[in-house]
Amino acid sequence: MKTAVITGASRGLGFGIAKKMLEEGIGVITISRNENMEIKELANNKELPYNHFQCDLSSEKDVVETFEKAASIAFSSGNEKVYLFNNAGTVEPIETVGSLPVEEVGFSVKTNLIAPILISNIFLHHSKDSKIPVDIVNVSSGAGEKPYQGWSVYCSTKAGLNMFTKTASIEQEQAGTNNNIIAYSPGIMDTNMQGTIRSSSQEAFHDIDRFKKFKENGDLRHPDVVAGAIVNLLLHGDVKSGEIYHVNDLI
């Protein structure tokens, strides 16, 4: 048996990943504010293991408690492989430096960067103890490699996540494990995050018109397509640990 643990699985890319994993015969553990009953129903229909946990990813205490429980299930006896998708994130605050709301900055850094670090730490520890390998996918963004006006916090957290991915991968290689840690830049998708971007102000985000045109021109990919690309790489491709994969290179 194999198990996939997915944050932010109730909608968007996380929902797509959960569905693809179940279609491939892999049990899932979803972590999100709201439970997506379609995932539960699909798992039941396929007679695959399913668990759901609620978690506030901006709370270090909640993250540790929740993912210790999830890891105990994922790395239990009988499992041969674990997949972890650190997918949940927020693009907010969309604002220029000098006008950043303090609480939103803290929430973004904790959700986008601190949570994936803590979760990866827990899963790599359990992998070492159980001898069950884990593949970790940190969902990043092109914003982690290119600055965008109004996205200073988002760009910084994704850049940090990329560097964490590369560093942790080197450590696992030097330790002689079979674990893989990669980052995945999913490009522009038709999700709620894009709606948040389009609803920002011109003053806060100068590229807003370009992002509105993405929607108008039908340039936004469906999350299921983007999910299929990364799942196919993990299950049927040649994964290179430490790599930052871009969706355009996989489709």
C-alpha positions in Angstrom: 0.0 0.0 0.0 1.1 3.6 -0.7 -0.3 6.7 0.9 -0.4 10.3 -0.3 -0.7 13.2 2.2 -2.0 16.4 0.7 -2.5 19.9 2.3 -5.1 22.2 0.8 -6.9 19.2 -0.7 -10.4 20.6 -0.5 -10.2 22.5 -3.8 -7.9 23.5 -6.7 -4.6 21.8 -7.2 -4.8 19.8 -4.0 -8.2 18.4 -4.9 -6.9 17.4 -8.3 -3.9 15.7 -6.8 -6.1 13.8 -4.4 -8.3 12.5 -7.2 -5.3 11.5 -9.4 -3.7 9.6 -6.5 -6.9 7.7 -5.8 -7.3 6.9 -9.5 -3.8 5.4 -9.3 -4.8 3.2 -6.4 -3.1 5.2 -3.7 -4.8 6.0 -0.4 -5.0 9.6 0.7 -4.8 11.7 3.9 -6.2 15.2 3.3 -5.5 18.2 5.4 -7.6 21.3 4.9 -10.0 23.6 6.7 -13.0 21.9 5.0 -13.4 18.2 4.1 -14.2 17.5 0.5 -16.8 14.8 0.5 -16.1 13.9 -3.1 -12.7 12.7 -2.2 -14.1 10.6 0.6 -16.7 9.1 -1.7 -14.1 8.3 -4.4 -11.9 6.6 -1.9 -14.8 4.6 -0.5 -15.8 3.5 -4.0 -12.3 2.3 -4.8 -12.0 0.8 -1.3 -8.9 2.8 -0.6 -7.7 4.2 2.8 -8.9 7.7 3.5 -8.4 10.1 6.4 -9.0 13.8 6.8 -7.7 16.2 9.4 -8.4 19.9 9.9 -5.4 22.1 10.6 -4.5 25.7 11.0 -1.2 25.8 9.1 -0.4 29.2 10.6 -0.2 27.6 14.0 3.0 25.7 14.7 1.4 23.8 17.5 -1.5 22.7 15.4 0.8 21.7 12.5 3.0 19.5 14.8 0.0 17.8 16.5 -1.9 17.2 13.2 1.0 16.0 11.1 2.3 13.7 13.8 -1.1 12.0 13.7 -1.0 11.9 9.9 2.5 10.6 9.8 1.7 7.8 12.2 -0.9 6.6 9.8 1.1 7.1 6.6 4.2 5.4 8.0 2.4 2.5 9.6 3.3 -1.1 9.0 2.3 -2.4 5.6 2.9 0.9 3.8 5.7 0.8 1.3 5.8 4.4 0.1 4.6 7.8 1.2 4.0 10.9 -0.9 3.7 14.3 0.8 2.3 17.3 -1.1 2.9 20.6 0.7 0.3 22.4 -1.5 -1.6 24.8 0.7 -0.6 28.4 0.5 -1.7 32.0 0.2 -0.8 34.8 -2.2 -1.9 37.5 0.2 -1.0 40.1 1.3 -1.0 41.7 -2.1 0.5 45.1 -1.2 3.6 47.2 -1.5 6.2 47.3 1.2 5.5 50.2 3.5 1.8 49.3 3.5 1.9 45.6 4.4 -0.6 44.5 7.1 1.4 42.9 9.9 -1.0 40.0 10.7 -1.2 39.0 7.0 2.6 39.0 6.7 2.9 36.6 9.6 0.1 34.4 8.3 1.7 34.1 4.9 5.2 33.3 6.1 3.8 30.7 8.5 1.5 29.1 6.0 3.8 29.2 2.9 7.1 28.5 4.5 7.2 27.5 8.1 4.4 24.9 7.8 6.1 23.0 4.9 9.4 23.0 6.8 7.8 21.6 9.9 5.8 19.1 8.0 8.8 17.9 6.0 10.8 17.7 9.2 8.1 15.4 10.8 7.8 13.2 7.7 11.6 12.7 7.2 11.9 11.8 10.9 9.2 9.2 10.6 10.7 7.9 7.3 14.0 7.4 9.1 12.4 5.5 12.0 10.1 3.3 9.8 12.5 2.8 6.9 9.6 3.7 4.6 10.7 6.2 1.8 8.9 9.4 1.2 8.7 11.7 -1.8 8.0 15.3 -0.8 6.6 17.8 -3.3 6.7 21.5 -2.2 4.3 23.5 -4.4 6.2 26.6 -5.3 5.6 29.3 -7.9 7.4 31.2 -10.6 7.2 34.0 -8.1 9.9 32.2 -6.2 12.3 32.9 -9.0 11.0 36.2 -10.3 10.0 39.4 -8.4 6.5 40.8 -8.8 5.5 44.2 -7.6 3.0 43.8 -4.7 4.0 40.2 -4.0 7.1 40.8 -1.9 5.9 38.4 0.8 4.7 35.7 -1.5 7.8 35.8 -3.7 10.0 35.7 -0.6 8.2 32.7 0.9 8.3 30.7 -2.3 12.0 31.5 -2.9 12.6 30.3 0.7 10.7 27.1 0.0 12.8 26.5 -3.1 16.0 26.8 -1.2 14.7 24.6 1.6 13.9 22.0 -1.0 17.3 22.1 -2.5 19.1 22.0 0.9 17.0 19.2 2.4 17.5 17.2 -0.8 21.3 17.5 -0.4 21.0 16.3 3.2 19.0 13.3 2.3 21.4 12.4 -0.5 24.4 12.7 1.9 22.5 10.5 4.4 22.1 7.8 1.7 18.3 7.7 1.9 15.9 6.9 -0.9 13.8 10.0 -0.2 13.1 12.6 -2.9 12.3 16.3 -2.3 11.3 18.5 -5.2 9.5 21.7 -5.8 6.7 22.2 -8.3 5.8 25.4 -10.1 2.3 24.8 -11.3 1.9 28.0 -13.5 -1.3 29.8 -13.9 -4.4 27.8 -13.0 -8.1 28.6 -12.8 -8.3 28.6 -9.0 -9.6 30.9 -6.2 -6.1 32.2 -5.9 -6.3 33.7 -9.3 -9.6 35.3 -8.3 -7.9 36.9 -5.3 -5.2 38.3 -7.6 -7.7 39.8 -10.0 -9.6 41.4 -7.1 -6.6 43.3 -5.9 -6.0 47.0 -6.7 -3.9 48.4 -9.5 -1.9 50.4 -7.0 -1.1 47.3 -5.0 -0.4 45.1 -8.0 0.6 46.7 -11.3 0.3 43.5 -13.3 -3.4 43.0 -12.5 -4.6 43.7 -16.0 -2.3 41.0 -17.4 -3.8 38.5 -14.9 -7.3 39.5 -15.8 -6.5 38.8 -19.5 -5.3 35.3 -18.6 -8.9 34.6 -17.5 -10.5 36.4 -20.4 -8.3 34.7 -22.9 -8.8 31.2 -21.5 -5.1 30.9 -20.6 -5.6 29.4 -17.2 -5.1 25.7 -17.0 -7.6 23.4 -15.2 -6.1 22.2 -11.9 -6.7 18.6 -12.8 -4.3 19.0 -15.8 -1.6 20.5 -13.6 -2.2 17.8 -10.9 -1.9 15.0 -13.5 1.5 16.3 -14.6 3.1 16.1 -11.2 1.5 12.8 -10.3 2.6 11.3 -13.6 6.2 12.4 -12.9 6.2 10.9 -9.4 4.6 7.6 -10.3 5.8 7.0 -13.8 8.7 9.4 -14.5 12.3 9.8 -13.4 12.3 12.1 -10.4 15.5 14.1 -9.7 15.6 15.1 -6.1 16.3 18.8 -5.4 14.9 19.9 -8.8 12.4 22.7 -9.3 10.0 21.3 -11.8 7.9 23.7 -14.0 4.5 22.5 -15.3 5.4 23.6 -18.9 8.2 21.1 -18.9 5.9 18.3 -17.9 2.9 18.9 -20.2 
